[in-house]
Amino acid sequence: MKISLIYHSETGNTKRIAERIAEGARLGGEVEVKSMSIDEIDDSFVESSRAIILGCPTHRGAFSWQMKKWIGTIKLKLAGKVGSVFVTEGYIGGGADFAEMELIAHLLVLGMLVYSGGTSWGQPFIHYGAVAINDGDEAQRERARIFGERIARKTRELFDKK
């Protein structure tokens, strides 16, 4: 099973959080995960993936215009895939919840099955998606890894025919 992790990163912070999410999503080698910048998308890998996790920095309380442009111009077939989101921000109160809800709205329009884990797995609670300030402190980086693991487990539950 494959999971695509697609991100926009300006300073490297979002890329580093994407790497932590990918680490968790691999489930110890049981899942093939590819982490890609919006500038270097492997279309065939994305289309064969069962889950797509999108991430970007917040800008003025919303998600980055670069990610919005990418989402608005993609021709990939994403309907029916698990969709999830994460963001980074420069400081607490940087618009993470709003940015994630905007991203989730786009996933819904694309016909994706949105999943975050929410509170169903217990602590740490991950309401809309993982959030990190800059590239996160150790607790935020660990939460990102756990987020990836939870998305992979749910995707396997829904799609793995084993």
Buried (B, 14 or more C-beta within 10 A) or exposed (E): BBBBBBBBBEEEBBBBBBBBBBBBBBBEEEBBBBBBBBEEBEEEBBBEBBBBBBBBBBBEBBBBEBBBEBBEEBEBEBEEBBBBBBBBBBEEEBBBBBBBBBBBEBBEEBEBBBBBBEEEBEEBEBBBBBBBBBBBEEEBBBBBBBBBBBBBBBBBEBEEEE
